[in-house]
Amino acid sequence: MADMKNSELIFIPSPGIGHLVSALEFAKRIIDHDSRISFTVLCIKFPFTSFSDSYIKSVLASQPRIRLIDLPEVDPPSRELLKSPEYYIYLFMESLLPHVKSTIQNILHMADSNPVVGLVLDFFCMSMVDVGNELGLPSYLFLTTNAGFFGTVLSLQKRQIDDVFSDSGPDLLIPGFSSLVPRGVLPNPLFSKDGGYLAFYKLAQKFTETKGIIVNSFSELEQYAFDDILKDEKIPPVYSVGPVIELKGQPNPNLDQAQHDKIMKWLEDQPPSSVVFLCFGSMGSLSPSQTRELAKGLKNSGVRFLWAMRSPPTKDNADRTLTEGFLESTQDKGMICGWAPQIEVLAHKSIAGFVSHCGWNSILESLWFGVPILTWPIYAEQQLNAFRMVREFGLAVELRLDYRTDGDLVLADEIERGIAQLMDKDSEVHKKVQEMKEKARKAVFSSGSSFASTGRLIEDIIRKNSC
């Protein structure tokens, strides 16, 4: 039997700070649960991303049972392949396979290394299951997103390799969904003839080769989805371990302390439950014409707001990038910033609603703090998340479910109406979000559903290695 005092897992997250944060937080969660396990995290440097070294250093300093090893840098694929970012990432990961194998072999041969009991792989790292098989190490998939996305990608196993989705046709029956799914809310890669569909198809084929699927969600939110997916006997065990979120807030090297303090001071000056927070994620942005419609709708709503924009306007171009006189007419009601400490903002007593791109981390954070969302998905699986939050769970207000940056504009009138609904504190959505907040917190505490699922995962990993 593997000695629990010396059991090590090798974690390989996809590149990007969001994935690395989830990986490190999950590793900390496992260690808190059972301090005899340690982690080696293989860190991938991606051509277009940068990490906050201060955050990584703080995690490593506070948790000696986690170590990071940087994988060698490789030449990225041709930029022409960026027509499909997902295919680009898939090919990039494939090019790392020899380095992953040799790095793991080095770890296995280190005299002072703990016995390695498995690989934990992010979604885009699924081709590394082959490395695990070669080296006799079981692999586990760690999904930073939810059971609905898992069911959607899983459904590709029953399709053909060139059977790219079309955007017209009947709604679809997908494992994990209680209602039929309109094609308009499927993730962009499934429509991509430039490799996106192919990448997802190939990654999906590896799911059943793993020993378990770890999902950053909790059964109280997605019980139907988990039950429905597990009707398929080929699916390995599924462990719901969420919400895994970094409650101190993800660090951002571009935000100085003065700007942080200015935002928090402004929030302190607002009445309780009076502010709408608008943020579209680290990679989300709106077109100039869409930004102007949003500004118009926000101004007409009369609601207090904190708007995080990737490229905030200057006084010289504000009338052009927003609408004429927007800054002057809203200066007593609103604040625009380049980046906001999202966790601290959502936790603040002045926040009553969140206009969000519906990235999964943002959804989990909003539920944790009991702040309802107005759905404005932009990329990745966000449309699917928005559909489930509104139609399946009744936990969000619908602005759009199928918004795409190259699609129709969301007009100011729609935005004004959506914000009014979002800020109605007597609504059913507000009530349900408050109930789910309590369930999310109970899930991760001792004896909660995710706490128990994490315990089962640890036991199963150790038992499989003792056979």
DRENLO-907596 format. One line per field, with one value per residue (C-alpha): residue in three letters; x, y, z. Coordinates in nm, 3 decimals. Layout:
residues N
voba: [ala/...];
u: [X/...];
v: [Y/...];
w: [Z/...];
END
This chain:
residues 467
voba: [met/ala/asp/met/lys/asn/ser/glu/leu/ile/phe/ile/pro/ser/pro/gly/ile/gly/his/leu/val/ser/ala/leu/glu/phe/ala/lys/arg/ile/ile/asp/his/asp/ser/arg/ile/ser/phe/thr/val/leu/cys/ile/lys/phe/pro/phe/thr/ser/phe/ser/asp/ser/tyr/ile/lys/ser/val/leu/ala/ser/gln/pro/arg/ile/arg/leu/ile/asp/leu/pro/glu/val/asp/pro/pro/ser/arg/glu/leu/leu/lys/ser/pro/glu/tyr/tyr/ile/tyr/leu/phe/met/glu/ser/leu/leu/pro/his/val/lys/ser/thr/ile/gln/asn/ile/leu/his/met/ala/asp/ser/asn/pro/val/val/gly/leu/val/leu/asp/phe/phe/cys/met/ser/met/val/asp/val/gly/asn/glu/leu/gly/leu/pro/ser/tyr/leu/phe/leu/thr/thr/asn/ala/gly/phe/phe/gly/thr/val/leu/ser/leu/gln/lys/arg/gln/ile/asp/asp/val/phe/ser/asp/ser/gly/pro/asp/leu/leu/ile/pro/gly/phe/ser/ser/leu/val/pro/arg/gly/val/leu/pro/asn/pro/leu/phe/ser/lys/asp/gly/gly/tyr/leu/ala/phe/tyr/lys/leu/ala/gln/lys/phe/thr/glu/thr/lys/gly/ile/ile/val/asn/ser/phe/ser/glu/leu/glu/gln/tyr/ala/phe/asp/asp/ile/leu/lys/asp/glu/lys/ile/pro/pro/val/tyr/ser/val/gly/pro/val/ile/glu/leu/lys/gly/gln/pro/asn/pro/asn/leu/asp/gln/ala/gln/his/asp/lys/ile/met/lys/trp/leu/glu/asp/gln/pro/pro/ser/ser/val/val/phe/leu/cys/phe/gly/ser/met/gly/ser/leu/ser/pro/ser/gln/thr/arg/glu/leu/ala/lys/gly/leu/lys/asn/ser/gly/val/arg/phe/leu/trp/ala/met/arg/ser/pro/pro/thr/lys/asp/asn/ala/asp/arg/thr/leu/thr/glu/gly/phe/leu/glu/ser/thr/gln/asp/lys/gly/met/ile/cys/gly/trp/ala/pro/gln/ile/glu/val/leu/ala/his/lys/ser/ile/ala/gly/phe/val/ser/his/cys/gly/trp/asn/ser/ile/leu/glu/ser/leu/trp/phe/gly/val/pro/ile/leu/thr/trp/pro/ile/tyr/ala/glu/gln/gln/leu/asn/ala/phe/arg/met/val/arg/glu/phe/gly/leu/ala/val/glu/leu/arg/leu/asp/tyr/arg/thr/asp/gly/asp/leu/val/leu/ala/asp/glu/ile/glu/arg/gly/ile/ala/gln/leu/met/asp/lys/asp/ser/glu/val/his/lys/lys/val/gln/glu/met/lys/glu/lys/ala/arg/lys/ala/val/phe/ser/ser/gly/ser/ser/phe/ala/ser/thr/gly/arg/leu/ile/glu/asp/ile/ile/arg/lys/asn/ser/cys];
u: [0.000/0.121/0.250/0.010/0.288/0.464/0.197/0.244/0.017/0.149/-0.088/-0.072/-0.302/-0.372/-0.183/-0.355/-0.378/-0.740/-0.644/-0.330/-0.525/-0.788/-0.515/-0.330/-0.652/-0.762/-0.418/-0.449/-0.798/-0.665/-0.375/-0.611/-0.815/-0.518/-0.176/0.006/-0.043/0.187/0.168/0.409/0.252/0.400/0.379/0.330/0.440/0.204/0.300/0.022/-0.022/0.162/0.141/0.154/0.477/0.380/0.067/0.259/0.532/0.275/0.108/0.441/0.555/0.235/0.213/0.542/0.367/0.322/0.615/0.621/0.835/0.850/0.824/1.072/0.945/0.865/0.812/0.441/0.232/0.197/-0.009/-0.226/-0.380/-0.520/-0.839/-0.937/-0.775/-0.882/-0.708/-0.400/-0.389/-0.448/-0.150/0.063/-0.010/0.070/0.413/0.483/0.431/0.801/0.894/0.611/0.726/1.092/1.001/0.782/1.053/1.299/1.055/1.008/1.385/1.457/1.601/1.406/1.082/0.764/0.595/0.383/0.026/-0.125/-0.155/-0.423/-0.483/-0.668/-0.911/-0.666/-0.400/-0.601/-0.358/-0.111/-0.318/-0.091/0.216/0.052/-0.030/0.328/0.468/0.211/0.044/-0.336/-0.477/-0.761/-0.933/-0.973/-1.247/-1.229/-1.580/-1.904/-2.098/-2.300/-1.984/-1.860/-2.183/-2.161/-1.804/-1.884/-2.163/-1.896/-1.789/-2.104/-2.035/-1.793/-1.453/-1.563/-1.924/-1.890/-2.209/-2.421/-2.601/-2.937/-3.139/-3.339/-3.248/-3.028/-3.060/-2.732/-2.632/-2.660/-2.935/-3.296/-3.421/-3.334/-3.032/-3.056/-2.758/-2.703/-2.567/-2.309/-1.941/-1.781/-1.530/-1.810/-1.893/-1.528/-1.401/-1.057/-0.972/-1.179/-1.428/-1.146/-0.961/-1.269/-1.352/-1.004/-0.998/-1.340/-1.211/-0.970/-1.232/-1.308/-0.936/-0.912/-0.969/-1.193/-1.339/-1.297/-1.544/-1.530/-1.897/-2.122/-2.405/-2.666/-2.628/-2.590/-2.739/-2.950/-2.650/-2.427/-2.699/-2.780/-2.416/-2.343/-2.619/-2.349/-2.155/-1.841/-1.797/-1.537/-1.628/-1.715/-1.612/-1.779/-1.534/-1.645/-1.675/-1.295/-1.233/-0.949/-1.122/-0.836/-0.889/-0.673/-0.378/-0.323/0.021/-0.137/-0.337/-0.155/-0.258/-0.378/-0.624/-0.743/-0.798/-0.980/-1.228/-1.291/-1.329/-1.586/-1.783/-1.773/-1.941/-2.240/-2.563/-2.605/-2.726/-2.736/-2.454/-2.440/-2.093/-2.008/-1.713/-1.652/-1.353/-0.982/-1.024/-1.372/-1.432/-1.714/-1.703/-1.705/-2.068/-2.173/-1.987/-2.184/-2.517/-2.416/-2.324/-2.658/-2.855/-2.658/-2.710/-3.086/-3.122/-3.017/-2.849/-2.518/-2.245/-1.885/-1.775/-1.447/-1.323/-1.012/-0.940/-1.111/-1.172/-0.968/-1.124/-1.017/-1.198/-1.482/-1.750/-1.645/-1.599/-1.903/-2.170/-2.152/-2.157/-2.164/-1.886/-2.023/-2.383/-2.290/-2.001/-2.212/-2.348/-2.073/-1.708/-1.515/-1.192/-0.946/-0.950/-1.133/-1.056/-1.359/-1.375/-1.360/-1.615/-1.867/-1.821/-1.899/-2.229/-2.300/-2.316/-2.664/-2.610/-2.342/-2.347/-2.120/-1.972/-2.068/-1.724/-1.751/-1.518/-1.724/-2.048/-1.912/-1.790/-2.127/-2.311/-2.066/-2.147/-2.515/-2.498/-2.733/-2.607/-2.741/-2.610/-2.387/-2.177/-1.897/-1.671/-1.568/-1.850/-2.008/-2.326/-2.383/-2.328/-2.572/-2.838/-2.809/-2.807/-3.127/-3.324/-3.207/-3.141/-3.338/-3.032/-2.970/-3.157/-3.155/-3.012/-2.880/-2.795/-2.645/-2.457/-2.151/-1.921/-1.996/-2.375/-2.654/-2.604/-2.771/-2.959/-2.973/-3.345/-3.279/-2.987/-3.193/-3.476/-3.229/-3.059/-3.399/-3.485/-3.144/-3.174/-3.525/-3.432/-3.776/-3.746/-3.746/-3.391/-3.259/-3.430/-3.291/-2.938/-2.943/-3.050/-2.775/-2.519/-2.588/-2.571/-2.241/-2.078/-2.214/-2.086/-1.719/-1.732/-1.679/-1.949/-2.070/-2.119/-1.797/-1.598/-1.718/-1.652/-1.294/-1.245/-1.370/-1.133/-0.833/-0.934/-0.991/-0.654/-0.475/-0.677/-0.616/-0.243/-0.247/-0.391];
v: [0.000/0.354/0.524/0.808/0.999/1.022/1.049/1.302/1.417/1.592/1.869/2.006/2.311/2.480/2.807/3.119/3.272/3.159/2.795/2.820/2.985/2.707/2.442/2.591/2.649/2.291/2.161/2.363/2.218/1.859/1.931/2.092/1.774/1.540/1.692/1.372/1.450/1.688/1.842/1.921/2.169/2.180/2.542/2.612/2.946/3.042/3.299/3.548/3.518/3.644/3.535/3.728/3.607/3.764/3.547/3.227/3.312/3.377/3.039/2.854/3.037/2.952/2.592/2.396/2.084/2.251/2.302/2.444/2.324/2.538/2.334/2.433/2.695/2.567/2.741/2.822/2.707/2.937/3.249/3.161/2.885/3.146/3.146/2.889/2.973/2.633/2.445/2.663/2.573/2.204/2.198/2.392/2.129/1.847/2.005/1.991/1.613/1.514/1.776/1.665/1.304/1.380/1.614/1.349/1.085/1.315/1.352/0.974/0.924/1.192/1.033/1.265/1.254/1.117/0.824/0.975/0.841/1.014/1.300/1.568/1.718/2.028/2.000/2.114/1.878/1.560/1.429/1.390/1.087/0.901/1.007/0.880/0.548/0.509/0.574/0.364/0.663/0.702/1.031/1.243/1.525/1.851/2.062/2.430/2.458/2.266/1.945/2.104/2.175/1.825/1.673/1.885/1.780/1.422/1.416/1.456/1.096/0.987/1.211/1.189/1.357/1.595/1.645/2.015/2.166/2.398/2.690/2.592/2.284/2.146/2.196/1.922/1.660/1.676/1.472/1.682/1.915/1.889/2.077/2.078/2.297/2.558/2.551/2.922/2.862/2.597/2.694/2.862/2.578/2.334/2.542/2.585/2.429/2.579/2.308/2.407/2.123/1.878/1.980/1.933/1.604/1.462/1.584/1.424/1.085/1.084/1.139/0.772/0.686/0.874/0.722/1.008/1.347/1.629/1.913/2.262/2.260/2.128/1.877/2.115/2.326/2.049/1.732/1.660/1.702/1.469/1.201/1.222/1.200/0.905/0.698/0.618/0.327/0.412/0.735/0.712/0.835/1.206/1.416/1.754/1.953/2.316/2.599/2.618/2.993/3.214/3.419/3.663/3.766/3.699/3.935/4.164/4.305/4.602/4.728/4.958/4.995/5.352/5.244/4.953/5.186/5.438/5.172/5.041/5.394/5.473/5.157/5.251/5.581/5.412/5.305/4.931/4.714/5.006/4.940/4.728/4.589/4.542/4.324/4.104/3.901/3.918/3.855/3.990/4.320/4.485/4.662/5.045/5.057/4.802/4.997/5.309/5.122/4.993/5.345/5.477/5.198/5.241/5.618/5.583/5.322/5.580/5.305/5.349/5.150/5.030/4.945/4.758/4.808/4.666/5.004/5.274/5.603/5.914/6.257/6.333/6.041/5.964/6.140/5.929/5.591/5.618/5.876/6.251/6.387/6.038/6.099/6.437/6.318/6.005/6.133/6.126/5.779/5.578/5.486/5.343/5.156/4.948/4.649/4.577/4.338/4.126/3.915/4.223/4.404/4.116/4.079/4.447/4.542/4.813/4.563/4.441/4.299/4.185/4.230/3.942/3.749/3.432/3.278/2.990/3.140/3.460/3.263/3.069/3.392/3.560/3.267/3.258/3.621/3.600/3.856/3.785/3.806/3.973/3.744/3.886/3.591/3.661/3.360/3.002/2.815/3.133/3.109/2.758/2.884/3.172/2.935/2.705/2.988/3.137/2.843/2.546/2.700/3.029/3.190/3.476/3.746/3.706/3.988/3.765/3.395/3.372/3.701/3.680/3.972/3.946/3.928/4.179/4.471/4.462/4.791/5.051/4.988/4.615/4.694/4.946/4.690/4.414/4.628/4.723/4.351/4.271/4.536/4.429/4.292/4.135/3.914/3.534/3.535/3.735/3.493/3.184/3.328/3.390/3.028/2.899/3.116/2.918/2.586/2.678/2.757/2.448/2.225/2.295/2.294/1.983/1.723/1.919/1.748/1.878/1.813/1.449/1.418/1.545/1.282/1.009/1.129/1.105/0.758/0.636/0.767/0.592/0.270/0.247/0.277/0.010/-0.255];
w: [0.000/-0.084/0.228/0.300/0.471/0.137/-0.130/-0.406/-0.687/-0.998/-1.110/-1.465/-1.507/-1.840/-1.892/-1.763/-1.416/-1.365/-1.417/-1.203/-0.919/-0.930/-0.931/-0.634/-0.437/-0.502/-0.397/-0.073/-0.021/-0.053/0.185/0.439/0.419/0.456/0.523/0.428/0.059/-0.128/-0.476/-0.753/-0.996/-1.346/-1.457/-1.828/-1.972/-2.255/-2.522/-2.440/-2.065/-1.762/-1.402/-1.080/-0.922/-0.589/-0.570/-0.654/-0.402/-0.129/-0.190/-0.187/0.126/0.314/0.194/0.198/0.066/-0.275/-0.509/-0.859/-1.147/-1.463/-1.781/-2.054/-2.296/-2.646/-2.978/-3.002/-3.300/-3.600/-3.528/-3.829/-3.615/-3.374/-3.584/-3.324/-2.988/-2.851/-3.133/-3.081/-2.710/-2.793/-3.034/-2.786/-2.518/-2.762/-2.827/-2.452/-2.421/-2.442/-2.179/-1.950/-1.978/-1.905/-1.614/-1.453/-1.506/-1.327/-1.036/-1.017/-1.000/-0.739/-0.425/-0.195/-0.394/-0.240/-0.419/-0.698/-0.686/-0.990/-1.235/-1.206/-1.551/-1.659/-1.953/-2.223/-2.083/-2.147/-2.410/-2.119/-2.008/-2.255/-2.056/-1.736/-1.904/-2.028/-1.682/-1.497/-1.327/-1.308/-1.440/-1.301/-1.490/-1.295/-1.452/-1.358/-1.498/-1.430/-1.490/-1.772/-1.971/-1.888/-2.024/-2.340/-2.424/-2.324/-2.584/-2.857/-2.795/-2.980/-3.282/-3.575/-3.590/-3.870/-3.756/-3.672/-3.526/-3.740/-3.581/-3.732/-3.647/-3.358/-2.994/-2.849/-2.579/-2.384/-2.077/-1.760/-1.886/-1.772/-2.079/-2.449/-2.529/-2.807/-3.044/-2.989/-2.639/-2.733/-2.691/-2.995/-3.063/-3.144/-3.454/-3.555/-3.880/-3.801/-3.547/-3.243/-3.287/-3.362/-3.043/-2.824/-2.996/-2.932/-2.571/-2.511/-2.626/-2.331/-2.059/-2.008/-1.983/-1.653/-1.308/-1.198/-1.292/-1.036/-1.092/-0.942/-0.851/-0.575/-0.576/-0.432/-0.748/-1.007/-0.858/-1.167/-1.397/-1.195/-1.170/-1.540/-1.654/-1.426/-1.592/-1.849/-1.698/-1.896/-1.701/-1.423/-1.072/-1.052/-0.750/-0.692/-0.479/-0.525/-0.487/-0.517/-0.518/-0.400/-0.132/-0.090/-0.451/-0.752/-0.756/-1.049/-1.116/-1.300/-1.003/-0.766/-0.404/-0.452/-0.721/-0.504/-0.208/-0.426/-0.543/-0.193/-0.051/-0.322/-0.235/0.135/0.050/-0.122/0.050/0.125/-0.167/-0.410/-0.661/-0.975/-1.058/-1.426/-1.524/-1.829/-1.713/-1.777/-2.152/-2.222/-2.396/-2.588/-2.925/-2.926/-3.044/-2.780/-2.510/-2.606/-2.582/-2.240/-2.126/-2.248/-2.076/-1.754/-1.749/-1.818/-1.542/-1.283/-1.081/-0.897/-1.071/-1.059/-1.415/-1.469/-1.826/-1.988/-2.151/-1.947/-2.127/-2.065/-2.025/-2.383/-2.547/-2.303/-2.511/-2.810/-2.638/-2.407/-2.486/-2.482/-2.128/-1.970/-1.716/-1.610/-1.575/-1.377/-1.165/-0.847/-0.923/-1.082/-1.105/-1.400/-1.335/-1.538/-1.307/-0.984/-0.696/-0.784/-0.467/-0.243/-0.458/-0.457/-0.080/-0.020/0.143/-0.117/-0.409/-0.511/-0.862/-1.106/-1.485/-1.580/-1.873/-1.682/-1.654/-1.408/-1.148/-1.151/-1.113/-0.814/-0.654/-0.709/-0.550/-0.258/-0.178/-0.272/-0.556/-0.849/-1.208/-1.522/-1.800/-2.073/-2.201/-2.448/-2.518/-2.418/-2.240/-2.103/-2.314/-2.179/-1.822/-1.877/-2.016/-1.715/-1.458/-1.606/-1.747/-1.542/-1.201/-1.193/-1.031/-1.278/-1.469/-1.848/-2.055/-2.333/-2.332/-2.680/-2.716/-2.944/-3.015/-3.389/-3.333/-3.276/-3.042/-2.702/-2.710/-2.433/-2.363/-2.307/-2.077/-1.876/-1.832/-1.739/-1.474/-1.325/-1.294/-1.151/-0.882/-0.773/-0.431/-0.380/-0.687/-0.688/-0.828/-0.528/-0.291/-0.468/-0.483/-0.107/-0.048/-0.280/-0.099/0.221/0.036/-0.135/0.198/0.373/0.088/0.158/0.538/0.748/0.675/0.366/0.029/-0.133/0.185/0.179/-0.196/-0.148/0.122/-0.113/-0.384/-0.151/-0.032/-0.390/-0.510/-0.226/-0.259/-0.634/-0.568/-0.302/-0.534];
END
